Amino acid sequence: MAQEIKFGTDGWRGIIADDFTFDNVRRVAGAIASYALKWEDAKRGIIIGYDTRFQSQTAAQTAAEVIAAAGIPVKLADDYTPTPAVSYAVKTNGAAGGVMITSSHNPWNWNGVKFKAQFGGSATPAIMKKVEEELQAGAMPNGTKAAIDEVDLKAAYISAVCRFADMDLIGKAKFKVAIDSMYGSGRGVLAGIFAERGVQHVTIRQEVNPLFPGINPEPIEPHIALLQQTVVREHCDAGLATDGDADRIGAVAEDGSFVDSHKIFCVLLRWLLERKKWPGDVVRAFNTTRMLDRIAAKHGRKLYETQIGFKYTADLMMEHEILIGGEESGGIGYSRFLPERDGILNCLLVANAMAEEGKPLGQLVADLQCEFGPHFYGRRDLHIPEDVKQNAIQRAKAENTQSLGRYRVLKKEYLDGVKFFLDAPTNGNGAEAWILFRASGTEPLLRAYAEAASRELVSEILAAGEKFVMSSGS
């Protein structure tokens, strides 16, 4: 019997040689080909890219052969490519869709397949449902074999992001930046852009190493420790990191402190509203900072809250004018560029905001905390058995769960997981405290996310949350 393949928030992921096998890649490629033939203009072709993981290039070639055998022309990347470069190629070529072989920020022993829709962003839930139906039906269409052309997907994309950001201003600012590609497919891209324009920079982890030695390619603590050290040692004004497939951003302030994705999102939103004055509303996922709500409200912009997964943001970008949309994991996108997360573009825009304000990154964050109140954030990934995970979610939903640690639960929300709002102190005008419990649909994992008005409060709430999850409730 064929292994079950489950699509998560952005495609399918599996452990290499266990779930992620060439046979399963063929099955997923067959489903995508069948979807394109039924629902898209398949003769427009499919774009395929891959990251730096073990066997990614071979898996991309395998997917290309299946799709070409279905009679659909394929443009296959000639090098490791950032996911947003694949999305950009899909949109500008008018392709029927895009396939990216990557497992994003997962550990080294994972790989996966992302599917990008013809509009150049994460496939919407409705599209993913159709692909899943083709997969369950075992679709493997055959037609007159089409061509597979190897192409450079990076050059046009790099030109586009450089037009979107004000590279002249960045070049004049005289800031020094550290760049960390985390051994991922963003390697050499930012460094090349900065070198061409005389922006002072230092680079780390640009080489290909599919083992991602000592880290997961996720631009958060503790994986960015080397970037933190580099920023301090080299006297940089910021450190900028991209994840394994370069669609997410992480950052470090000039003092070496970690700047989480929420603060990056807030820095960019404030800069766009105050300096660029671009139109449009704001989208954030259920697990992101509520500082965004305060910034949007000050400028009279509507704020949408979505389920977790950029595909929900992309969905809204199809229907509304969205200035900026983003999620907790560092994926941020713009309607006027692509309905897609883009780590490279966001690194350039952070540098752009620093240049325009004339301030290093840490100062921009401090300004936010001062104006909109102290907001601190934390996350814990609890690797627990399925029964413990389900039990915890049921107890969180239960009416008799009215407190967590020493705090009362003021209200609960259920958009994606279970969120408790707590009566913890706000230290003046700081963040209202909350914790979100969310079970992974594809792994034995429960994540707890929390925000509060101080780091100590966040730690306390997360510790109380972990204790709640691990207690049997009996």
N, C-alpha and C positions, 0 to 999 in steps of 0.2 A: 504493500500500500504506500502511495506517495506521501511524503512528509507534508504536514500542514504548513502553509506559508501564511503568516499574518502580517497585514500592513499596519504599521503604527502611524504616528502623526505625520510622517514624511517618507512614506515608502516602506520597504522591507529591509530588515537587518537580521543577520544570523552569525553564528560562530563558524569561522572558517573551517572547512573540512567536515563539520558536523551538520549544520543546517545550510551554511553558505557553500554550496557545491556547484560545479559547472552544470550539472543536471538541473538543479533548482534555478540557476540563472537562466537556463534555456526555457524553463516553464514560465518564469516571469516575463521574459522577452516575448515568448509566444502570446501571452495574454495581452501585452502592450501592443504587439503587432495587430492582433485581432481587434482590440479596441480602436486602434487608429483606422483600420479598414472599414469598420462599421460606423464610426462616429466622427471621424475627422477626414480631411482631404489628404489621404495617405500618400498620394503622389508627390506631395510637398516634402516628403521625406522626414527622417528622424535624425536628430543630432545626438551623438554619444560621446561622453567624456568620462574621465576616471581620475582617481586620486593616487596617492603614493603608497597605498596599502599593498600588502602581499597579494600578488596575483590580480590586482585591479585591472591592469592593462590586458591580461589574457581574458579576464571575465568580460571586459568591454568588447574585445574582439569576438568572443563567443556570442554575446548579445547581438552584435552587428550582423553576424552570419545568420542567426535565426530571423532577424527582422528583414534582411535582404532577401532571404529565401521566401519570405511571404510576398515578395514583389515590391517592397518599400525601399526606396533609395536611402542610403545612410551616409552621413558625414561623421567620420570618426576622428576624434582629437589625435594630433600627432605628438602630444606630450601631456604630462600631468597638468590638469586644468582646474581652476577654481569652479565650484558649482555655479556661481552667478555668471561666469563666462559662458557656460552651456546654456543657461536660461536666456542670456542676452542674444546668443546665436539663434536660439529657437525663435525669439520674437522678431529679430531683424531679418532672418531668412524666410519668415512666414512658414516655418516647419510645422508638421503635424504634432510634434512633441519632442521631448528630450529625455535621455536616459543618462543618469550619472551613477557610476559605480563608486560607492563610498559608504563608509559607516560613520562619517562625520567626526564626532568627538569621542566615539566609543573606544575602549581599549584595543590594543594592537591585534588581538585575535578575532576581531569582528570585521565583517564587511557587509555590504548591502547594495540595494538598488533604489535610487530616488527617481521618480517620474515627474517630469515638468510638462505642464500643459502648453497648448499652442500660444497662450498669451504671455509666456515667459515667466511663469511663477509656479509655486507648488500646486500640484493638481488639486482641484477642489474636492471636498468630500463626495460630491455627486459623481465626479470623474473616477475617483479611487474606487467607488462602489462598483462601477461598470468594469474596471480593470479586474477587480476581485472576482466578479461573476465570470469573466472570461477564464480566469485562472482556475476557478472551481470546475469549470466545464472542460478543463484540459485543452484549451484552444492552442493549436499549433498550425496556423494557416500556411499554405503553400501556394506560390504563384510563380510567375516567370522571374527568375533570380535577378534582383536589381544590383546596381553598383554600390560598392563601399569605397568612398573617397576619403583619404586621410587629409585633414585640413588643420590649419592653425586657428584655434578658437580664441587665442589670447590677445592678439594684436588689436583687433577691432574693439574688443571689450576694454582694453587698457586705454585706448583713445577716448572711448565714451566716458569712462569714470573721470578721466582727466578734464574732459569738457564740463562735467557736472560740478566738480569742485573748482574753486578758484586757485589754480596752481600758481599763478603769478604772485598772489598774495602770500601763499605758503612759502614760496621761494624767497620772498623778501623778508620774512619774519625773523630769520636767524635763530630759530629754535633748533635744538638738537633732539633727535628722536631715536629710540631703540626699537628695532623691529624683530619680532619673534614669530616665525612661520610654523613653529612646533612640528617640524619635519613634514608639514602638510603640502597640499598642492598650491598654496599661495606662495611657495618658495620663489624668491627672486623678483616677484611682481612689484611689491612696494619699494624694494631697494632699487630696482630699475627706474621706477618713476621718480624717486627722490634724487637718484644720481644724475639723471638727465637734467634736473632743474636746480642742481647745486644745493639741495637741502641736506644739512648735516645729519648723518645717521650712522648707527652701528647695527650690525645684524647678528642674530644667533639662530641656531637650529634651522638653517636653510637647506642642509643636505638631505638626500633621500635616505631614510632609515625606517623600514616598515615595522620595526620593533618599537618605535617611539621610546627609546631607552629611558626608563625611570618615570615616564609620564603617560597620562592619557592626553591626546591632542585636544584638550578642552581648555580654553583660555580663562580658567578660574584657579583659585588657590586649591591645592598646593602646587599645581602643575606649572604655574608661572613664576615659581621661586627664582629660577635663573634669570628671568627678565627683570624681576625686582632688584636682584643683585647687580645686574648690568646697568640699570638706570642710575643707581646710586654711584657705582664705581666710575661710570663714564660721564657723570654730571649731566644727565639728560633732562629735558623738560617734560618728557612723557615717554612711556613705553607702550607700544601698540602690538597686539597679538591677534592672529587669526587661527581658527581651529583647523582640523584635519582637511576639510574641503573648502576652507576660506569663505564660508558664508556667515560666520559669526565673529564678533569682535570681543576682545578683552583688553583691559588697559591698566597701566600702572602710573601713579602720580610721581612727581619729581622727587618726593622723599622716599620712594620705593613702596609706598602703600598701594594695595590693590584697589582699583576703581571698578566696582561691579557693573554689570550690564545696565542695571536700573539707573545708575548715576550717568552713565554714558548716554542713555536714552534721554534723560532729563536735560543734560548739557546741550544735546543736539536739538531737542524740542525748543528749549528757551532761545537758543541762537537763531533757529529758523523763524520763530515768531517775532523776535525783537529786531533782528538784523535783516533777514531775507523778506519777512512779511509775506511769505507765500500763502496762498489760500488753502483751505482743506481742514478736515477734522483729524482726530487722533484715535488710534486703535491700540489697545494694550491687552495682553492676555490676562487671564484670571489670577495668575500667580505673580504679577509684576507690581511695582511700587505704586502707591496711591499719591505720591508726590506729583505724578503726571496729571492727576485729576486737578490738583491745585493750580498747576501751571496752565493747563487748558482753560480752566474756569477764569483765571485772571485775564486771559486774552479772548474770552468769549467763544472758544472753540468747543464743539461737541466732542465728547469722549465716548467711544464704544469699548465695551469690555467683551472679550470673546473667550471661547474655550481654548485650551492649550494646544499649540500646533500652528505653524505659520500659515497653513492652508486656510484657516478661518480668517486670518487677516487678509490673505490674498482674495478670498471670497468677497470681503467687504470692499476691497480696492476695485473690484469689477463693477460694483454697484454705486459707489460714492466717490467724491473727491476726497482722497485721504492724503493729508500732508505727510504723515509718518505713522508707521505701524510697527509694533515690535513685541518681543517676548522675553521671558526671563533668561533664556539661555544665550542671549547676545545676538539674536537675529533681529535686524532692524531693516525696514525697507521703505520706499517712497513711490507713491503712485506715478509721479512725473518721470521716474526713471524706469523701474520695473516693479511689478508686484512680487518682489522676491527679496529675501535676506541677502545682505552683501557685506561681508567682513572687510574686503579691500576698500570699497567705497566709503564705508563708515570710518575706517582709519583715516582716509583723506579728509573727510568732513570734520573729524575731531581736530585734525591739524589745522583745518580751515577756521574752525571756531576759535582755537588758540591764537591763530594769526590775527584774526579780526578783533579779538578782545585784547590782544597783547598780553596774555596771561598764560602761565603754564597750567597744565591740566588740573593739578590739585587745587589751584586757586579758583578755577571755574566751579569745581565741586563745592568748595567752601562757601562761595557766593550763593549757591543754591540752598545749602543747609541754613544759611543765614536768612535768606528771604522767605523760603517756603517751609521752614521748620525742620528740625533734625529728623531724618529718616534713616534707619539702619535696617539691614536685611541679612538673612541667613537661610541656609538650606541644609537639610540632612538627608542622605540617601540611605535608607534602611533596607539591607538585603536580608529578607526574611521569608520563611516558608509561605506558600499560598494561603494556608488556613489561617495563619496569624494575620496576614495582610487583610483578608476578607473580614475576619472577626473585628479587626480594628476599625475598618470603614463602617461596618454595621453599628458598632458601639458609638462611633462619632455621630452617626445619623440619629441615634436613639434619643427620644425626648427627655429621658432622665439624665442624659449627660449635660449638666448645666454648669460645670466648672472644669478648669484645667489648671493643675498646680494650685496656686493661691488666688487665681483670678476667676471671676464670674464670666460665663459666656453671655454676652449681651444679645447676640443674634447669630444665626447660621445662614450660609449661602451654599448652593449646590450646583453652580454652573458647570463645574468640572472637578469632582472630588467634593470634599466637605471643608468649608472655611468657617472658623470660629472668630468672631470679633470679641475681644476681651476687655475687661474694665481695668486694664493696666494704665499707669500714669503716662500722660503725654508730654510731661516736662515743658509745660507752657503750650506752644503751638506745634509740638512734634507729631509724629505719625500716630494715628490710631492703631493700637496693637491688634494683629491678627495672626492666625496660623492656619495653613491649608494642608490637609492630608489628601494625597492623591496616589492611588495605586496604579502602577504600570499595567497596561493591558497586555504587554508582551514579555515581561520579565518578572521573577520573584522579587519585586522591589516596590517599596512604598517611599514616596518622597514627602518630607515635611518642609514647608516653606513658611517663613515668618518675617514680619516687619514690625518694628516698634521704634520708640523715640530714643533708645540708646543701645549700644552694643551689648551691654550687660543684660538688658531686658530681652533682647533677641536670644541670647544664649540661654537665659533662664526659661523662656517660653519653648525653645526647641528641646531643651532637656526634659521639660514637663511633657512635651509632645511625644518624645521617644519613650518615656516611662509609660505613658498612656497606651501607646501602640504595643509595647512588649508585655503589658499586664494582660492577663487572660480575661479580665473583667468579671471573674467569678467572685 
